[in-house]
Amino acid sequence: MDNNVIGRILATEKSPTTIDNFKFWTDQDLILNPFDIVKVQHVNNSFSYGVIEDIAHITDAASFLTNFISSDFGDVNAEENTLRVGMNCVSAKVVCNTENIYTPLQNNAKVMLATAEEIKYALGLNDIRNPLVCGYLEMYEGTKNCEKVTLPVNLNSKFIIGPEGAHLNISGISGLASKTSYAMFLLKAIQDSYLKKSKDSEDEDSVAFVLFNVKGKDLLAIDQLNDFADEKHPEKVKKETLKKYEELGLSAEPFKNVQYYYPYSIPKTRHWNTYLSPEEVDDNIKKKKAKKFKYIYKYDKENLDLMFANIDDSTQTMESIISYIMSGQGDFGNINDWQGFLKAVKEKCSSDTSGKNKEIPVASWRKFYRIINKSITDNRIFARDVRESEGETRIGDALKHIKKNEVHVIDIAKLSEDKQAYVFGDAIRIIYDLQLGQYSGEVGVNPPSRIVIFIDELNKYASKEMPKNSPILKQVLDVAERGRSLGVVLFAAEQFRSAIHDRVTGNCSTHAYGRTNSIEVTKSDYKSIPSVYKTMMTRLKQGEYIIQNPVFRSLLNIKFPKPIYKQFK
């Protein structure tokens, strides 16, 4: 055991050890890193484990001036006449004790490196129920006389997709943080575990996924294997990645049971609504793995409020107009399509007809018409009918019939922001109502017990700047606060966590912090995180995250492999 001793506990008058924290000295040449675990001898033959938070170097020089003078008064080439005694002072936080003894660690107690099994015990990773892999950790990288420890990290799936806890928030700057890649890694781990569970038992617990593609072709080929063509050595990287998936207990295959939904559009027009080519779209429709979606007035007029999600309606005039339309007042009870609807709204914009409804001024009708007209006439997704034989559908009809282990990818990347909000809000409503049981009497409706929704750029729908009466914000807050009990789980990503509504982040059980900038980590959202970890967040590499979950006794610095599904650059 003594061969593993790397230092001794420090307890001085000005810097005592406490129940939670301790410091120890160690050799200045010994390489340790934040998040490494150390083992400390304690009373009653027990051992305490600590996670390293900070490392400082100290010498016996009384001041900076002492060092300057000893270098021949500032000669950078001079050799010091006085040998400076130096050591590294490591600050750590107690995470557990083998006998549940939490008195302060004693001065001069031995500090040791921990074995792989001891690290698992210290972090609470050795006895996790309902294990779901969320990455792997590496410790003691570069530490002499010690092999690097690599451990898969599992969390309890019931603490990420319910019922014990739910929702995941991922933050990090664009490009470097790999937010989508990490979310997809977790989603693959969930699908793998539930596919395996389906074979092994008749458990009623089941899951399906609804993903929104918001950037280019990012998620439009998740059922195809990654060829790693953009890597310098494709075959080598592919071999290493597949091996890593197998080591983590995951299948070396892309997503199964995937269905894609592209916004309806006509080739060779200025409004081709997807980044895929017309040929790719047709091919996927012929293979029965994709459909084009439309919105029909008869069924989708009830979602008109979603077109005003980002508009501040403090006087609630837009809300009044929508209520007027929904109740079928005026000519709105006899309308069957979007064009007839626009015509009826336009008539309300005339000062000749404004006197008939004094509660809503003509100026409000004109504002309503400007917004609604731009949204509807600008895009073919607002149509007269759905031709199912030609691979067309409504998002509402498609999601109502979602089944366990299915992955539904809704492509909104090329739509304008107001239409992205409309599609996202519509889908969230359908899923929420589905899990409430509002469609339980309809033929073919048999939803899984949980539906996981993944959306990137959450700031568009749930930022602190969103109007308080925004229907989409209300919907997202409903999912965050009550979704867990219904089986509606939100996996969301954004560049800056501090921009997201507190009630959304506050209801997430799992948080993943990717690389971010130094301004962001000064915000109040990060006040519970030790300063050295905040600094680390500004230099995390791709494929690296700091994870927070109720199951873990400490924040974990985990890594995850490259995506296994096809990538577009």
C-alpha positions as a Python dict, from the first residue, in 0.01 Angstrom:
ca = {
    (1, 'M'): (0, 0, 0),
    (2, 'D'): (285, 237, 90),
    (3, 'N'): (416, 204, -264),
    (4, 'N'): (106, 394, -367),
    (5, 'V'): (151, 682, -120),
    (6, 'I'): (190, 1015, -301),
    (7, 'G'): (174, 1265, -13),
    (8, 'R'): (49, 1359, 333),
    (9, 'I'): (-239, 1566, 466),
    (10, 'L'): (-168, 1930, 552),
    (11, 'A'): (-351, 2094, 844),
    (12, 'T'): (-221, 2431, 960),
    (13, 'E'): (-349, 2702, 1189),
    (14, 'K'): (-460, 2916, 894),
    (15, 'S'): (-567, 2629, 668),
    (16, 'P'): (-728, 2350, 872),
    (17, 'T'): (-892, 2041, 722),
    (18, 'T'): (-1271, 2035, 746),
    (19, 'I'): (-1548, 1780, 713),
    (20, 'D'): (-1573, 1862, 342),
    (21, 'N'): (-1227, 1976, 233),
    (22, 'F'): (-861, 1893, 279),
    (23, 'K'): (-518, 1970, 136),
    (24, 'F'): (-212, 1755, 96),
    (25, 'W'): (144, 1802, -18),
    (26, 'T'): (296, 1597, -295),
    (27, 'D'): (606, 1584, -513),
    (28, 'Q'): (629, 1879, -753),
    (29, 'D'): (707, 1638, -1039),
    (30, 'L'): (399, 1421, -983),
    (31, 'I'): (134, 1480, -1247),
    (32, 'L'): (-219, 1492, -1110),
    (33, 'N'): (-529, 1644, -1268),
    (34, 'P'): (-855, 1798, -1145),
    (35, 'F'): (-1124, 1527, -1111),
    (36, 'D'): (-863, 1260, -1016),
    (37, 'I'): (-961, 1057, -707),
    (38, 'V'): (-727, 1007, -408),
    (39, 'K'): (-757, 775, -107),
    (40, 'V'): (-669, 896, 245),
    (41, 'Q'): (-601, 698, 564),
    (42, 'H'): (-850, 798, 836),
    (43, 'V'): (-955, 700, 1189),
    (44, 'N'): (-1092, 354, 1292),
    (45, 'N'): (-912, 189, 999),
    (46, 'S'): (-1138, 371, 755),
    (47, 'F'): (-1046, 546, 433),
    (48, 'S'): (-1180, 870, 291),
    (49, 'Y'): (-1188, 944, -80),
    (50, 'G'): (-1145, 1289, -224),
    (51, 'V'): (-1176, 1444, -569),
    (52, 'I'): (-901, 1688, -667),
    (53, 'E'): (-1026, 2042, -724),
    (54, 'D'): (-711, 2255, -744),
    (55, 'I'): (-332, 2226, -747),
    (56, 'A'): (-87, 2499, -637),
    (57, 'H'): (294, 2509, -627),
    (58, 'I'): (459, 2654, -313),
    (59, 'T'): (825, 2730, -228),
    (60, 'D'): (993, 2858, 88),
    (61, 'A'): (1042, 3204, -70),
    (62, 'A'): (885, 3468, 155),
    (63, 'S'): (789, 3693, -137),
    (64, 'F'): (826, 3738, -512),
    (65, 'L'): (1113, 3978, -437),
    (66, 'T'): (1304, 3697, -263),
    (67, 'N'): (1311, 3499, -587),
    (68, 'F'): (1412, 3804, -787),
    (69, 'I'): (1705, 3884, -556),
    (70, 'S'): (1827, 3523, -546),
    (71, 'S'): (1853, 3531, -927),
    (72, 'D'): (2141, 3783, -901),
    (73, 'F'): (1894, 4073, -885),
    (74, 'G'): (1701, 3979, -1197),
    (75, 'D'): (1953, 3804, -1418),
    (76, 'V'): (1738, 3551, -1605),
    (77, 'N'): (2045, 3342, -1692),
    (78, 'A'): (2179, 3324, -1336),
    (79, 'E'): (2167, 2999, -1139),
    (80, 'E'): (2010, 3037, -795),
    (81, 'N'): (2265, 3026, -512),
    (82, 'T'): (1993, 2928, -269),
    (83, 'L'): (1807, 2604, -343),
    (84, 'R'): (1437, 2670, -310),
    (85, 'V'): (1241, 2396, -138),
    (86, 'G'): (917, 2340, -331),
    (87, 'M'): (613, 2120, -327),
    (88, 'N'): (270, 2097, -484),
    (89, 'C'): (-25, 2172, -256),
    (90, 'V'): (-338, 1991, -373),
    (91, 'S'): (-690, 2094, -268),
    (92, 'A'): (-953, 1822, -264),
    (93, 'K'): (-1313, 1766, -163),
    (94, 'V'): (-1426, 1466, 42),
    (95, 'V'): (-1673, 1250, -152),
    (96, 'C'): (-1717, 954, 85),
    (97, 'N'): (-1571, 745, 370),
    (98, 'T'): (-1571, 366, 389),
    (99, 'E'): (-1721, 371, 742),
    (100, 'N'): (-1931, 688, 702),
    (101, 'I'): (-1696, 880, 931),
    (102, 'Y'): (-1688, 1246, 835),
    (103, 'T'): (-1462, 1400, 1096),
    (104, 'P'): (-1184, 1617, 947),
    (105, 'L'): (-887, 1425, 806),
    (106, 'Q'): (-587, 1423, 1040),
    (107, 'N'): (-259, 1604, 975),
    (108, 'N'): (10, 1389, 811),
    (109, 'A'): (-234, 1112, 714),
    (110, 'K'): (-118, 916, 411),
    (111, 'V'): (-262, 1010, 72),
    (112, 'M'): (-264, 739, -197),
    (113, 'L'): (-369, 686, -555),
    (114, 'A'): (-690, 483, -586),
    (115, 'T'): (-738, 164, -786),
    (116, 'A'): (-1006, 133, -1054),
    (117, 'E'): (-1239, -46, -812),
    (118, 'E'): (-1179, 216, -542),
    (119, 'I'): (-1257, 495, -790),
    (120, 'K'): (-1586, 327, -878),
    (121, 'Y'): (-1669, 295, -508),
    (122, 'A'): (-1571, 656, -433),
    (123, 'L'): (-1786, 802, -710),
    (124, 'G'): (-2080, 571, -644),
    (125, 'L'): (-2038, 394, -980),
    (126, 'N'): (-2003, 40, -847),
    (127, 'D'): (-2365, -36, -765),
    (128, 'I'): (-2586, 161, -1003),
    (129, 'R'): (-2928, 18, -1072),
    (130, 'N'): (-3079, 39, -1423),
    (131, 'P'): (-2733, 125, -1565),
    (132, 'L'): (-2716, 346, -1872),
    (133, 'V'): (-2372, 431, -2008),
    (134, 'C'): (-2310, 806, -2040),
    (135, 'G'): (-1940, 799, -2136),
    (136, 'Y'): (-1610, 699, -1981),
    (137, 'L'): (-1356, 867, -1756),
    (138, 'E'): (-979, 862, -1762),
    (139, 'M'): (-763, 921, -1452),
    (140, 'Y'): (-393, 941, -1366),
    (141, 'E'): (-297, 1024, -1722),
    (142, 'G'): (80, 1087, -1712),
    (143, 'T'): (110, 998, -1340),
    (144, 'K'): (437, 810, -1285),
    (145, 'N'): (435, 456, -1146),
    (146, 'C'): (62, 434, -1219),
    (147, 'E'): (-126, 307, -1521),
    (148, 'K'): (-394, 532, -1666),
    (149, 'V'): (-735, 421, -1537),
    (150, 'T'): (-1021, 409, -1792),
    (151, 'L'): (-1370, 338, -1659),
    (152, 'P'): (-1711, 332, -1827),
    (153, 'V'): (-1953, 563, -1645),
    (154, 'N'): (-2311, 450, -1593),
    (155, 'L'): (-2597, 649, -1450),
    (156, 'N'): (-2934, 522, -1335),
    (157, 'S'): (-3163, 550, -1641),
    (158, 'K'): (-3458, 628, -1412),
    (159, 'F'): (-3278, 951, -1315),
    (160, 'I'): (-3256, 1075, -1673),
    (161, 'I'): (-3574, 952, -1845),
    (162, 'G'): (-3792, 907, -1536),
    (163, 'P'): (-3968, 837, -1318),
    (164, 'E'): (-3713, 933, -1045),
    (165, 'G'): (-3576, 1230, -1238),
    (166, 'A'): (-3593, 1351, -1595),
    (167, 'H'): (-3466, 1592, -1859),
    (168, 'L'): (-3113, 1665, -1978),
    (169, 'N'): (-2961, 2005, -2049),
    (170, 'I'): (-2645, 2030, -2261),
    (171, 'S'): (-2457, 2358, -2301),
    (172, 'G'): (-2146, 2463, -2487),
    (173, 'I'): (-2021, 2691, -2762),
    (174, 'S'): (-2101, 2608, -3122),
    (175, 'G'): (-1879, 2359, -3304),
    (176, 'L'): (-1632, 2269, -3030),
    (177, 'A'): (-1876, 2145, -2768),
    (178, 'S'): (-2033, 1865, -2981),
    (179, 'K'): (-2371, 1910, -2812),
    (180, 'T'): (-2567, 1717, -3074),
    (181, 'S'): (-2308, 1437, -3080),
    (182, 'Y'): (-2330, 1389, -2703),
    (183, 'A'): (-2710, 1394, -2698),
    (184, 'M'): (-2716, 1137, -2979),
    (185, 'F'): (-2465, 919, -2793),
    (186, 'L'): (-2699, 911, -2492),
    (187, 'L'): (-3004, 850, -2710),
    (188, 'K'): (-2828, 558, -2877),
    (189, 'A'): (-2739, 415, -2535),
    (190, 'I'): (-3106, 443, -2434),
    (191, 'Q'): (-3232, 280, -2755),
    (192, 'D'): (-2976, -2, -2725),
    (193, 'S'): (-3078, -76, -2365),
    (194, 'Y'): (-3451, -75, -2448),
    (195, 'L'): (-3407, -290, -2762),
    (196, 'K'): (-3222, -541, -2546),
    (197, 'K'): (-3489, -515, -2276),
    (198, 'S'): (-3763, -582, -2535),
    (199, 'K'): (-3598, -911, -2627),
    (200, 'D'): (-3531, -1020, -2269),
    (201, 'S'): (-3863, -940, -2101),
    (202, 'E'): (-4222, -830, -2137),
    (203, 'D'): (-4165, -520, -1922),
    (204, 'E'): (-4424, -250, -1992),
    (205, 'D'): (-4157, 21, -1963),
    (206, 'S'): (-4083, 141, -2319),
    (207, 'V'): (-3944, 444, -2498),
    (208, 'A'): (-3954, 627, -2833),
    (209, 'F'): (-3772, 935, -2961),
    (210, 'V'): (-3867, 1253, -3145),
    (211, 'L'): (-3568, 1452, -3272),
    (212, 'F'): (-3562, 1789, -3446),
    (213, 'N'): (-3301, 1844, -3713),
    (214, 'V'): (-3213, 2215, -3687),
    (215, 'K'): (-2876, 2235, -3866),
    (216, 'G'): (-2810, 2131, -4226),
    (217, 'K'): (-2827, 1753, -4270),
    (218, 'D'): (-2700, 1677, -3917),
    (219, 'L'): (-2963, 1417, -3822),
    (220, 'L'): (-3089, 1316, -4166),
    (221, 'A'): (-2891, 990, -4194),
    (222, 'I'): (-2879, 855, -3840),
    (223, 'D'): (-2979, 509, -3964),
    (224, 'Q'): (-2661, 487, -4176),
    (225, 'L'): (-2317, 388, -4048),
    (226, 'N'): (-2049, 657, -4027),
    (227, 'D'): (-1778, 607, -4290),
    (228, 'F'): (-1541, 857, -4118),
    (229, 'A'): (-1447, 985, -4466),
    (230, 'D'): (-1352, 1329, -4325),
    (231, 'E'): (-1088, 1182, -4092),
    (232, 'K'): (-720, 1177, -4184),
    (233, 'H'): (-706, 798, -4138),
    (234, 'P'): (-1069, 681, -4189),
    (235, 'E'): (-1016, 306, -4137),
    (236, 'K'): (-807, 352, -3824),
    (237, 'V'): (-1057, 595, -3667),
    (238, 'K'): (-1349, 370, -3762),
    (239, 'K'): (-1183, 66, -3602),
    (240, 'E'): (-1101, 259, -3281),
    (241, 'T'): (-1453, 406, -3258),
    (242, 'L'): (-1632, 74, -3309),
    (243, 'K'): (-1404, -85, -3050),
    (244, 'K'): (-1487, 192, -2799),
    (245, 'Y'): (-1862, 138, -2850),
    (246, 'E'): (-1818, -234, -2783),
    (247, 'E'): (-1610, -163, -2469),
    (248, 'L'): (-1892, 57, -2341),
    (249, 'G'): (-2143, -223, -2400),
    (250, 'L'): (-2313, -55, -2697),
    (251, 'S'): (-2389, -204, -3037),
    (252, 'A'): (-2156, -95, -3318),
    (253, 'E'): (-2457, -1, -3532),
    (254, 'P'): (-2646, 323, -3606),
    (255, 'F'): (-3003, 396, -3491),
    (256, 'K'): (-3283, 148, -3565),
    (257, 'N'): (-3650, 205, -3663),
    (258, 'V'): (-3593, 559, -3796),
    (259, 'Q'): (-3861, 761, -3975),
    (260, 'Y'): (-3788, 1102, -4132),
    (261, 'Y'): (-4030, 1390, -4192),
    (262, 'Y'): (-3938, 1665, -4440),
    (263, 'P'): (-4139, 1986, -4483),
    (264, 'Y'): (-4349, 1957, -4800),
    (265, 'S'): (-4205, 2143, -5097),
    (266, 'I'): (-4179, 2117, -5474),
    (267, 'P'): (-3842, 2058, -5650),
    (268, 'K'): (-3685, 2336, -5855),
    (269, 'T'): (-3872, 2612, -5674),
    (270, 'R'): (-3721, 2876, -5446),
    (271, 'H'): (-3883, 2708, -5147),
    (272, 'W'): (-3722, 2365, -5143),
    (273, 'N'): (-3756, 2304, -4770),
    (274, 'T'): (-3475, 2061, -4689),
    (275, 'Y'): (-3098, 2039, -4734),
    (276, 'L'): (-3134, 1696, -4894),
    (277, 'S'): (-3165, 1680, -5273),
    (278, 'P'): (-3504, 1598, -5433),
    (279, 'E'): (-3357, 1265, -5542),
    (280, 'E'): (-3257, 1175, -5184),
    (281, 'V'): (-3601, 1272, -5056),
    (282, 'D'): (-3782, 1064, -5322),
    (283, 'D'): (-3553, 768, -5259),
    (284, 'N'): (-3624, 772, -4884),
    (285, 'I'): (-4000, 802, -4945),
    (286, 'K'): (-3987, 503, -5183),
    (287, 'K'): (-3800, 305, -4915),
    (288, 'K'): (-4091, 384, -4676),
    (289, 'K'): (-3857, 550, -4426),
    (290, 'A'): (-3961, 911, -4490),
    (291, 'K'): (-4264, 1131, -4553),
    (292, 'K'): (-4332, 1495, -4635),
    (293, 'F'): (-4541, 1684, -4381),
    (294, 'K'): (-4813, 1943, -4437),
    (295, 'Y'): (-5051, 2152, -4227),
    (296, 'I'): (-5422, 2149, -4314),
    (297, 'Y'): (-5651, 2432, -4201),
    (298, 'K'): (-5930, 2205, -4075),
    (299, 'Y'): (-5703, 2025, -3827),
    (300, 'D'): (-5423, 2274, -3761),
    (301, 'K'): (-5602, 2607, -3719),
    (302, 'E'): (-5604, 2547, -3341),
    (303, 'N'): (-5227, 2603, -3341),
    (304, 'L'): (-5243, 2955, -3485),
    (305, 'D'): (-5118, 3096, -3156),
    (306, 'L'): (-4781, 2927, -3219),
    (307, 'M'): (-4712, 3171, -3502),
    (308, 'F'): (-4702, 3447, -3240),
    (309, 'A'): (-4464, 3268, -3001),
    (310, 'N'): (-4192, 3533, -3027),
    (311, 'I'): (-4420, 3836, -3042),
    (312, 'D'): (-4490, 4029, -2724),
    (313, 'D'): (-4868, 4045, -2695),
    (314, 'S'): (-4887, 4244, -2372),
    (315, 'T'): (-5235, 4380, -2454),
    (316, 'Q'): (-5350, 4027, -2552),
    (317, 'T'): (-5507, 4155, -2875),
    (318, 'M'): (-5358, 3871, -3083),
    (319, 'E'): (-5498, 3627, -2827),
    (320, 'S'): (-5840, 3791, -2859),
    (321, 'I'): (-5833, 3758, -3237),
    (322, 'I'): (-5737, 3391, -3217),
    (323, 'S'): (-6023, 3327, -2970),
    (324, 'Y'): (-6260, 3509, -3207),
    (325, 'I'): (-6148, 3283, -3495),
    (326, 'M'): (-6153, 2960, -3292),
    (327, 'S'): (-6509, 3024, -3172),
    (328, 'G'): (-6624, 3057, -3534),
    (329, 'Q'): (-6750, 3414, -3504),
    (330, 'G'): (-6808, 3625, -3815),
    (331, 'D'): (-6733, 3429, -4132),
    (332, 'F'): (-6479, 3203, -3961),
    (333, 'G'): (-6728, 2921, -3898),
    (334, 'N'): (-6758, 2838, -4270),
    (335, 'I'): (-6391, 2829, -4377),
    (336, 'N'): (-6225, 2510, -4508),
    (337, 'D'): (-5877, 2612, -4622),
    (338, 'W'): (-5589, 2853, -4559),
    (339, 'Q'): (-5673, 3078, -4856),
    (340, 'G'): (-6031, 3125, -4739),
    (341, 'F'): (-5899, 3197, -4390),
    (342, 'L'): (-5660, 3466, -4518),
    (343, 'K'): (-5940, 3621, -4721),
    (344, 'A'): (-6166, 3639, -4412),
    (345, 'V'): (-5887, 3798, -4206),
    (346, 'K'): (-5814, 4050, -4480),
    (347, 'E'): (-6177, 4160, -4483),
    (348, 'K'): (-6143, 4241, -4112),
    (349, 'C'): (-5858, 4477, -4200),
    (350, 'S'): (-6090, 4709, -4384),
    (351, 'S'): (-6212, 5012, -4190),
    (352, 'D'): (-6561, 4947, -4340),
    (353, 'T'): (-6594, 4624, -4142),
    (354, 'S'): (-6409, 4725, -3827),
    (355, 'G'): (-6717, 4882, -3671),
    (356, 'K'): (-6890, 4543, -3646),
    (357, 'N'): (-6649, 4430, -3374),
    (358, 'K'): (-6544, 4721, -3159),
    (359, 'E'): (-6358, 4504, -2910),
    (360, 'I'): (-6079, 4434, -3160),
    (361, 'P'): (-5949, 4747, -3341),
    (362, 'V'): (-5872, 4731, -3712),
    (363, 'A'): (-5504, 4805, -3643),
    (364, 'S'): (-5480, 4477, -3450),
    (365, 'W'): (-5642, 4283, -3735),
    (366, 'R'): (-5390, 4438, -3974),
    (367, 'K'): (-5098, 4334, -3751),
    (368, 'F'): (-5245, 3986, -3724),
    (369, 'Y'): (-5285, 3964, -4102),
    (370, 'R'): (-4927, 4082, -4170),
    (371, 'I'): (-4782, 3809, -3950),
    (372, 'I'): (-5015, 3530, -4057),
    (373, 'N'): (-5008, 3613, -4428),
    (374, 'K'): (-4628, 3607, -4440),
    (375, 'S'): (-4616, 3270, -4267),
    (376, 'I'): (-4885, 3097, -4473),
    (377, 'T'): (-4833, 3231, -4825),
    (378, 'D'): (-4457, 3203, -4798),
    (379, 'N'): (-4449, 2823, -4778),
    (380, 'R'): (-4610, 2515, -4931),
    (381, 'I'): (-4635, 2331, -4598),
    (382, 'F'): (-4967, 2508, -4546),
    (383, 'A'): (-5174, 2309, -4795),
    (384, 'R'): (-5529, 2214, -4894),
    (385, 'D'): (-5502, 1837, -4847),
    (386, 'V'): (-5272, 1544, -4765),
    (387, 'R'): (-5208, 1275, -5029),
    (388, 'E'): (-5102, 973, -4825),
    (389, 'S'): (-5041, 764, -5139),
    (390, 'E'): (-4764, 1007, -5234),
    (391, 'G'): (-4588, 984, -4897),
    (392, 'E'): (-4748, 1288, -4735),
    (393, 'T'): (-4870, 1323, -4376),
    (394, 'R'): (-4954, 1563, -4097),
    (395, 'I'): (-4707, 1578, -3805),
    (396, 'G'): (-5005, 1532, -3573),
    (397, 'D'): (-5115, 1208, -3745),
    (398, 'A'): (-4759, 1073, -3756),
    (399, 'L'): (-4674, 1135, -3391),
    (400, 'K'): (-5007, 1004, -3262),
    (401, 'H'): (-4909, 661, -3394),
    (402, 'I'): (-4553, 654, -3259),
    (403, 'K'): (-4452, 310, -3125),
    (404, 'K'): (-4188, 187, -2881),
    (405, 'N'): (-3821, 199, -2991),
    (406, 'E'): (-3904, 420, -3292),
    (407, 'V'): (-3703, 732, -3377),
    (408, 'H'): (-3892, 1011, -3555),
    (409, 'V'): (-3672, 1283, -3704),
    (410, 'I'): (-3851, 1607, -3798),
    (411, 'D'): (-3646, 1823, -4036),
    (412, 'I'): (-3694, 2197, -3973),
    (413, 'A'): (-3341, 2319, -4057),
    (414, 'K'): (-3433, 2511, -4373),
    (415, 'L'): (-3758, 2664, -4248),
    (416, 'S'): (-3771, 3024, -4129),
    (417, 'E'): (-3762, 3077, -3751),
    (418, 'D'): (-4136, 3142, -3718),
    (419, 'K'): (-4217, 2817, -3899),
    (420, 'Q'): (-3958, 2624, -3698),
    (421, 'A'): (-4136, 2747, -3385),
    (422, 'Y'): (-4473, 2647, -3532),
    (423, 'V'): (-4358, 2290, -3613),
    (424, 'F'): (-4177, 2245, -3280),
    (425, 'G'): (-4472, 2380, -3079),
    (426, 'D'): (-4719, 2162, -3271),
    (427, 'A'): (-4512, 1847, -3214),
    (428, 'I'): (-4468, 1917, -2841),
    (429, 'R'): (-4846, 1968, -2803),
    (430, 'I'): (-4925, 1644, -2985),
    (431, 'I'): (-4679, 1443, -2772),
    (432, 'Y'): (-4803, 1603, -2449),
    (433, 'D'): (-5169, 1535, -2536),
    (434, 'L'): (-5080, 1182, -2651),
    (435, 'Q'): (-4924, 1099, -2314),
    (436, 'L'): (-5221, 1260, -2136),
    (437, 'G'): (-5435, 998, -2313),
    (438, 'Q'): (-5637, 1236, -2527),
    (439, 'Y'): (-5609, 1011, -2835),
    (440, 'S'): (-5643, 677, -2654),
    (441, 'G'): (-5976, 597, -2823),
    (442, 'E'): (-5839, 627, -3178),
    (443, 'V'): (-5740, 328, -3391),
    (444, 'G'): (-5369, 236, -3388),
    (445, 'V'): (-5280, 467, -3100),
    (446, 'N'): (-5053, 277, -2862),
    (447, 'P'): (-4776, 509, -2739),
    (448, 'P'): (-4473, 394, -2537),
    (449, 'S'): (-4456, 481, -2167),
    (450, 'R'): (-4188, 745, -2238),
    (451, 'I'): (-4114, 975, -2529),
    (452, 'V'): (-3779, 1157, -2538),
    (453, 'I'): (-3773, 1485, -2731),
    (454, 'F'): (-3440, 1627, -2847),
    (455, 'I'): (-3407, 1989, -2960),
    (456, 'D'): (-3093, 2193, -3022),
    (457, 'E'): (-3096, 2574, -2994),
    (458, 'L'): (-3343, 2569, -2703),
    (459, 'N'): (-3279, 2943, -2661),
    (460, 'K'): (-3523, 3001, -2951),
    (461, 'Y'): (-3810, 2855, -2750),
    (462, 'A'): (-3730, 2890, -2380),
    (463, 'S'): (-3495, 3182, -2328),
    (464, 'K'): (-3525, 3432, -2045),
    (465, 'E'): (-3613, 3700, -2304),
    (466, 'M'): (-3915, 3512, -2444),
    (467, 'P'): (-4247, 3693, -2392),
    (468, 'K'): (-4409, 3556, -2075),
    (469, 'N'): (-4730, 3475, -2261),
    (470, 'S'): (-4550, 3282, -2539),
    (471, 'P'): (-4747, 2960, -2604),
    (472, 'I'): (-4429, 2768, -2686),
    (473, 'L'): (-4257, 2879, -2365),
    (474, 'K'): (-4565, 2767, -2170),
    (475, 'Q'): (-4551, 2430, -2347),
    (476, 'V'): (-4179, 2380, -2273),
    (477, 'L'): (-4232, 2478, -1908),
    (478, 'D'): (-4519, 2228, -1886),
    (479, 'V'): (-4292, 1952, -2016),
    (480, 'A'): (-4008, 2053, -1781),
    (481, 'E'): (-4231, 2071, -1472),
    (482, 'R'): (-4490, 1800, -1534),
    (483, 'G'): (-4349, 1591, -1819),
    (484, 'R'): (-4167, 1348, -1590),
    (485, 'S'): (-4491, 1210, -1449),
    (486, 'L'): (-4644, 1181, -1797),
    (487, 'G'): (-4341, 1020, -1958),
    (488, 'V'): (-4247, 1323, -2172),
    (489, 'V'): (-3871, 1381, -2141),
    (490, 'L'): (-3680, 1680, -2279),
    (491, 'F'): (-3320, 1655, -2399),
    (492, 'A'): (-3222, 2011, -2489),
    (493, 'A'): (-2904, 2184, -2600),
    (494, 'E'): (-2798, 2546, -2630),
    (495, 'Q'): (-2480, 2753, -2655),
    (496, 'F'): (-2528, 2949, -2334),
    (497, 'R'): (-2702, 2788, -2039),
    (498, 'S'): (-2741, 3127, -1866),
    (499, 'A'): (-2982, 3238, -2142),
    (500, 'I'): (-3234, 2959, -2069),
    (501, 'H'): (-3540, 3007, -1847),
    (502, 'D'): (-3460, 2910, -1487),
    (503, 'R'): (-3766, 2686, -1458),
    (504, 'V'): (-3638, 2473, -1747),
    (505, 'T'): (-3279, 2424, -1626),
    (506, 'G'): (-3402, 2396, -1266),
    (507, 'N'): (-3617, 2094, -1354),
    (508, 'C'): (-3342, 1905, -1538),
    (509, 'S'): (-3197, 1616, -1337),
    (510, 'T'): (-2886, 1587, -1554),
    (511, 'H'): (-2659, 1867, -1674),
    (512, 'A'): (-2377, 1837, -1927),
    (513, 'Y'): (-2132, 2127, -1949),
    (514, 'G'): (-1921, 2145, -2265),
    (515, 'R'): (-1658, 2395, -2363),
    (516, 'T'): (-1771, 2752, -2309),
    (517, 'N'): (-1620, 3098, -2276),
    (518, 'S'): (-1486, 3279, -1970),
    (519, 'I'): (-1772, 3532, -1965),
    (520, 'E'): (-2039, 3260, -1950),
    (521, 'V'): (-1888, 3083, -1646),
    (522, 'T'): (-1910, 3403, -1440),
    (523, 'K'): (-2292, 3393, -1459),
    (524, 'S'): (-2503, 3285, -1161),
    (525, 'D'): (-2593, 2953, -1326),
    (526, 'Y'): (-2239, 2834, -1249),
    (527, 'K'): (-2209, 2957, -889),
    (528, 'S'): (-2226, 2603, -741),
    (529, 'I'): (-1934, 2483, -953),
    (530, 'P'): (-1578, 2505, -807),
    (531, 'S'): (-1368, 2775, -973),
    (532, 'V'): (-1106, 2537, -1110),
    (533, 'Y'): (-1380, 2338, -1287),
    (534, 'K'): (-1513, 2661, -1437),
    (535, 'T'): (-1167, 2729, -1574),
    (536, 'M'): (-1155, 2376, -1715),
    (537, 'M'): (-1483, 2441, -1897),
    (538, 'T'): (-1309, 2707, -2106),
    (539, 'R'): (-1061, 2451, -2242),
    (540, 'L'): (-1251, 2122, -2266),
    (541, 'K'): (-1177, 1930, -2585),
    (542, 'Q'): (-1427, 1794, -2836),
    (543, 'G'): (-1576, 1473, -2705),
    (544, 'E'): (-1538, 1586, -2342),
    (545, 'Y'): (-1807, 1696, -2095),
    (546, 'I'): (-1847, 1774, -1727),
    (547, 'I'): (-2154, 1583, -1604),
    (548, 'Q'): (-2379, 1649, -1306),
    (549, 'N'): (-2642, 1395, -1196),
    (550, 'P'): (-2802, 1312, -856),
    (551, 'V'): (-2653, 961, -871),
    (552, 'F'): (-2293, 1088, -879),
    (553, 'R'): (-2121, 1204, -561),
    (554, 'S'): (-1922, 1461, -755),
    (555, 'L'): (-1907, 1632, -1093),
    (556, 'L'): (-1747, 1396, -1346),
    (557, 'N'): (-1522, 1482, -1637),
    (558, 'I'): (-1630, 1224, -1895),
    (559, 'K'): (-1542, 1151, -2256),
    (560, 'F'): (-1748, 986, -2528),
    (561, 'P'): (-1664, 833, -2868),
    (562, 'K'): (-1729, 988, -3208),
    (563, 'P'): (-2080, 950, -3356),
    (564, 'I'): (-2145, 609, -3511),
    (565, 'Y'): (-2407, 740, -3755),
    (566, 'K'): (-2331, 916, -4086),
    (567, 'Q'): (-2186, 1266, -4058),
    (568, 'F'): (-2216, 1555, -4305),
    (569, 'K'): (-1953, 1827, -4317),
}
